[in-house]
Amino acid sequence: MQGICKLCKTNGTLKESHFIPKFIGKWVKQTSITGYIRDKNQIHKRAQDIAKEYWLCGSCESLFSGWEREFANKVFYPFVDKDVSVAAYDDWMPKFCASLSWRTLSYIRSKNNRNERSPEYNEHCDLAEEHLGKYLLGTESNLHQYEQHVFPLEPISSTTETGLPTNINRYFLRTMAMDIIGNKNDIYIYTKLPCFIILGIIKAKAPRKMRSSRISLSSNKISPRDYYFPDGFINYLVDKANEIADIQEKIPEKHKEKFSEHMKKHPEKTVNSKLFKAFEHDYNQFGNNVFKS
């Protein structure tokens, strides 16, 4: 397909670009029970792939693919498949995170009506999208205020928090999502991967509190530590987990019956799947209440 590349603005042949990296969707499918995924906007249908559009030229797509490969091999697969909790990274990591934030910001804004937002909000998002683009293309060497933050997510085995959704582990360990969140004081780009949250700052009144999750521009490592979530962010995660539970309740009964039949026919695959293991974490935490979500 011919068109203008969303990133470098050159005219040429565009590639189909995944907004959530393709390897993520592939892993979710391979570690599910049925080998399929469902789009929350079309919950009655089984999907073969995750969201993609003709956005990038071959050169920009190659840039993104290189950073994705580093993250997949050095961070994602060790964390999700081998229970590793420490990973060293280099300057590819902030590029990877910024590429996710740029994609999420650009995609969500392409689906929303600018007129529904204030001029100040649109200006903040415009500047963030422009700066992230320059950083990805190498014409800007620093992220400045548009810091990238990574939060590794582990199973919740016990907590003093009350009112957590009974699918919170399945949300943390399995769900993919993109959003722009915040209020008049704080605006964040939210990209949810299985076992990871990437938050890109657009505007924040207290970014220093989030220092433990900030991704360095050069070498560093991801490791267990005390992470600080922005004010109200826990409530947002709870709302999104509840939203997923509500959507899954709307799956047609005939599809649920086929799912049950599939599990009975393939018991070994079922119990060894990452989806079943995430369900087990929820069951261990909430007991029979998990069957209500």
C-alpha positions as CSV (number, residue, x, y, z in Angstrom):
1,M,0.0,0.0,0.0
2,Q,1.3,3.5,-0.9
3,G,1.0,6.3,1.5
4,I,2.7,8.7,4.0
5,C,4.7,7.0,6.8
6,K,3.2,8.2,10.2
7,L,6.6,8.4,11.7
8,C,9.1,9.8,9.2
9,K,6.5,11.4,6.9
10,T,8.0,10.0,3.7
11,N,5.9,8.9,0.8
12,G,6.3,5.2,-0.2
13,T,5.2,1.7,0.4
14,L,3.7,1.2,3.8
15,K,3.9,-2.0,5.9
16,E,1.2,-3.5,8.1
17,S,2.3,-2.4,11.6
18,H,1.1,-3.9,14.8
19,F,0.4,-1.4,17.6
20,I,1.0,-4.1,20.2
21,P,4.1,-6.0,18.9
22,K,3.2,-9.1,16.9
23,F,5.3,-11.4,19.1
24,I,3.1,-10.4,22.1
25,G,-0.1,-11.5,20.3
26,K,1.6,-14.7,19.1
27,W,2.7,-15.6,22.7
28,V,-0.8,-14.9,24.1
29,K,-2.3,-17.2,21.4
30,Q,0.3,-20.0,21.9
31,T,-0.1,-19.9,25.7
32,S,-3.9,-19.8,25.7
33,I,-6.1,-22.9,25.9
34,T,-7.7,-22.7,22.5
35,G,-5.0,-21.0,20.4
36,Y,-7.3,-18.0,19.8
37,I,-7.7,-14.5,21.2
38,R,-10.8,-12.2,21.4
39,D,-11.0,-8.5,20.7
40,K,-13.0,-6.8,23.5
41,N,-14.9,-4.8,20.8
42,Q,-15.9,-8.0,19.0
43,I,-16.2,-10.4,21.9
44,H,-18.5,-12.8,20.0
45,K,-15.7,-13.5,17.5
46,R,-12.4,-15.3,17.8
47,A,-9.5,-13.3,16.4
48,Q,-6.4,-14.6,14.6
49,D,-4.4,-11.4,15.1
50,I,-4.1,-8.2,17.1
51,A,-4.7,-4.6,15.8
52,K,-2.6,-3.5,12.9
53,E,-2.8,-0.9,10.1
54,Y,-0.7,0.4,7.2
55,W,1.2,3.0,9.2
56,L,5.0,2.7,8.7
57,C,7.4,2.5,5.9
58,G,9.9,-0.4,5.7
59,S,12.7,1.6,7.2
60,C,10.7,2.7,10.3
61,E,9.1,-0.8,10.7
62,S,12.7,-2.2,10.7
63,L,13.7,0.2,13.5
64,F,10.8,-0.9,15.6
65,S,11.4,-4.6,14.9
66,G,15.0,-4.3,16.1
67,W,14.0,-2.9,19.5
68,E,11.2,-5.4,19.8
69,R,13.6,-8.3,19.2
70,E,15.8,-7.1,22.0
71,F,12.9,-6.7,24.5
72,A,11.4,-10.0,23.5
73,N,14.6,-12.0,23.9
74,K,16.2,-10.2,26.9
75,V,13.2,-9.2,29.0
76,F,9.8,-10.5,27.9
77,Y,10.4,-14.3,27.3
78,P,12.7,-14.7,30.4
79,F,10.0,-13.0,32.6
80,V,6.9,-14.8,31.3
81,D,8.4,-18.2,30.4
82,K,11.3,-18.7,32.9
83,D,10.1,-16.7,35.9
84,V,13.2,-14.5,35.7
85,S,12.7,-11.2,37.7
86,V,15.9,-9.4,36.7
87,A,16.9,-8.2,33.2
88,A,19.7,-6.0,32.1
89,Y,19.0,-3.6,29.2
90,D,20.9,-1.1,27.0
91,D,19.8,2.0,25.0
92,W,17.4,-0.2,23.0
93,M,15.0,-0.3,26.0
94,P,14.0,3.4,26.1
95,K,13.6,3.2,22.3
96,F,11.3,0.2,22.6
97,C,9.2,1.8,25.4
98,A,9.0,5.1,23.5
99,S,8.0,3.3,20.3
100,L,5.1,1.6,22.2
101,S,4.1,5.0,23.7
102,W,4.2,6.7,20.4
103,R,2.1,3.9,18.8
104,T,-0.4,4.0,21.6
105,L,-0.7,7.8,21.6
106,S,-1.0,8.0,17.8
107,Y,-3.5,5.1,17.5
108,I,-5.8,6.2,20.4
109,R,-5.8,9.8,19.1
110,S,-6.6,8.6,15.6
111,K,-9.8,7.0,17.0
112,N,-10.9,9.9,19.2
113,N,-12.4,13.2,18.3
114,R,-10.0,16.1,19.1
115,N,-13.0,18.4,19.6
116,E,-14.0,16.4,22.7
117,R,-10.8,17.5,24.4
118,S,-9.6,20.9,25.6
119,P,-7.1,22.8,23.4
120,E,-4.6,22.5,26.3
121,Y,-4.9,18.7,26.4
122,N,-4.5,18.5,22.6
123,E,-1.5,20.7,22.7
124,H,0.2,18.5,25.3
125,C,-0.5,15.4,23.3
126,D,0.7,17.0,20.1
127,L,4.0,18.0,21.6
128,A,4.5,14.5,23.1
129,E,3.7,12.8,19.9
130,E,6.1,15.1,18.0
131,H,8.9,14.7,20.6
132,L,8.6,10.9,20.8
133,G,8.8,10.7,17.0
134,K,12.0,12.8,16.9
135,Y,13.5,10.6,19.6
136,L,12.7,7.4,17.7
137,L,14.2,8.8,14.5
138,G,17.3,9.9,16.3
139,T,16.9,13.6,15.7
140,E,16.3,14.1,19.5
141,S,18.7,12.4,21.9
142,N,16.7,12.9,25.1
143,L,13.2,12.1,26.2
144,H,13.1,15.1,28.6
145,Q,9.7,15.3,30.3
146,Y,8.4,12.3,28.3
147,E,9.9,9.7,30.5
148,Q,9.2,6.0,30.0
149,H,8.3,3.8,33.0
150,V,8.0,0.1,33.2
151,F,6.2,-1.9,35.9
152,P,6.7,-5.7,35.9
153,L,3.6,-7.5,37.1
154,E,3.8,-10.6,39.2
155,P,0.9,-12.8,40.4
156,I,-0.9,-11.6,43.4
157,S,-0.9,-14.3,46.0
158,S,-1.9,-12.2,49.0
159,T,-2.8,-8.6,49.5
160,T,-4.3,-6.2,52.0
161,E,-6.1,-4.3,49.3
162,T,-9.9,-4.8,49.4
163,G,-12.3,-4.8,46.5
164,L,-9.9,-6.3,44.0
165,P,-11.6,-7.9,41.0
166,T,-11.5,-11.7,41.0
167,N,-9.8,-11.7,37.6
168,I,-7.0,-9.3,38.6
169,N,-4.2,-11.9,37.9
170,R,-5.7,-12.8,34.5
171,Y,-5.7,-9.1,33.8
172,F,-2.1,-8.5,34.9
173,L,-0.7,-11.7,33.3
174,R,-2.7,-12.0,30.1
175,T,-4.3,-8.8,28.9
176,M,-3.1,-6.4,26.2
177,A,-4.5,-2.8,26.1
178,M,-3.8,0.8,25.0
179,D,-5.1,4.0,26.4
180,I,-4.4,7.6,27.3
181,I,-5.3,8.3,30.9
182,G,-5.1,11.1,33.5
183,N,-6.7,14.4,34.5
184,K,-5.9,18.1,34.3
185,N,-2.7,17.6,36.3
186,D,-1.4,14.3,34.9
187,I,-1.6,12.7,31.5
188,Y,-0.1,9.2,30.8
189,I,0.2,6.9,27.8
190,Y,-0.8,3.4,29.0
191,T,0.4,0.3,27.1
192,K,-0.5,-3.0,28.8
193,L,1.4,-6.1,27.9
194,P,1.1,-9.5,29.6
195,C,3.1,-9.1,32.8
196,F,4.2,-5.5,32.0
197,I,2.8,-2.0,32.1
198,I,4.5,0.7,30.1
199,L,3.6,4.2,31.2
200,G,4.8,7.1,29.1
201,I,4.6,10.5,30.7
202,I,3.0,13.3,28.8
203,K,2.4,15.6,31.8
204,A,3.0,14.8,35.5
205,K,3.1,16.9,38.6
206,A,5.3,14.6,40.6
207,P,7.5,12.5,38.3
208,R,10.3,12.1,40.9
209,K,8.0,9.8,43.0
210,M,8.1,7.4,40.1
211,R,11.9,7.2,39.9
212,S,12.1,3.5,40.6
213,S,10.1,2.6,37.4
214,R,11.9,5.1,35.1
215,I,13.8,3.6,32.2
216,S,17.3,5.0,31.8
217,L,18.5,6.3,28.5
218,S,21.5,4.0,28.7
219,S,22.4,0.8,30.5
220,N,20.5,-0.4,33.6
221,K,18.3,-3.2,34.8
222,I,14.8,-4.1,35.7
223,S,14.6,-5.8,39.0
224,P,12.2,-6.3,42.0
225,R,11.8,-3.1,43.9
226,D,9.1,-0.8,45.4
227,Y,7.2,0.8,42.6
228,Y,5.1,4.0,42.9
229,F,1.9,4.2,40.9
230,P,0.5,7.6,40.1
231,D,-2.5,8.8,42.2
232,G,-5.7,7.0,41.1
233,F,-3.9,4.5,38.9
234,I,-4.8,1.5,41.1
235,N,-8.5,2.5,40.7
236,Y,-8.0,2.7,36.9
237,L,-6.5,-0.9,36.9
238,V,-9.4,-2.2,39.0
239,D,-11.9,-0.6,36.6
240,K,-10.3,-2.1,33.6
241,A,-10.1,-5.5,35.1
242,N,-13.8,-5.3,36.0
243,E,-14.5,-4.1,32.4
244,I,-12.8,-7.2,31.0
245,A,-14.8,-9.4,33.3
246,D,-18.1,-7.7,32.2
247,I,-17.2,-8.1,28.6
248,Q,-16.4,-11.8,29.0
249,E,-19.8,-12.4,30.5
250,K,-21.2,-11.3,27.2
251,I,-19.5,-14.2,25.3
252,P,-22.4,-16.2,23.7
253,E,-23.3,-19.3,25.7
254,K,-22.7,-21.6,22.7
255,H,-19.1,-20.3,22.6
256,K,-18.6,-20.9,26.3
257,E,-19.9,-24.5,25.9
258,K,-17.4,-25.1,23.0
259,F,-14.7,-23.7,25.3
260,S,-15.6,-26.2,28.0
261,E,-15.7,-29.1,25.6
262,H,-12.3,-28.1,24.3
263,M,-10.9,-28.2,27.8
264,K,-12.3,-31.6,28.4
265,K,-10.9,-33.0,25.2
266,H,-7.4,-31.4,25.8
267,P,-6.9,-31.6,29.6
268,E,-3.1,-31.7,29.5
269,K,-2.9,-28.6,27.2
270,T,-5.4,-26.8,29.4
271,V,-3.6,-27.3,32.7
272,N,-0.2,-26.4,31.2
273,S,-1.5,-23.2,29.5
274,K,-0.5,-19.8,30.9
275,L,-4.1,-18.8,30.9
276,F,-5.0,-21.7,33.2
277,K,-2.1,-20.9,35.5
278,A,-3.3,-17.2,35.7
279,F,-6.7,-18.5,36.6
280,E,-5.2,-20.7,39.3
281,H,-3.6,-17.6,40.8
282,D,-7.0,-15.9,40.9
283,Y,-8.6,-19.1,42.4
284,N,-6.0,-19.3,45.1
285,Q,-6.6,-15.7,46.0
286,F,-10.4,-15.5,45.7
287,G,-11.7,-19.1,45.8
288,N,-15.0,-19.9,44.2
289,N,-15.7,-16.2,43.6
290,V,-13.6,-16.5,40.5
291,F,-16.4,-18.3,38.8
292,K,-18.4,-15.1,38.9
293,S,-16.0,-13.4,36.5
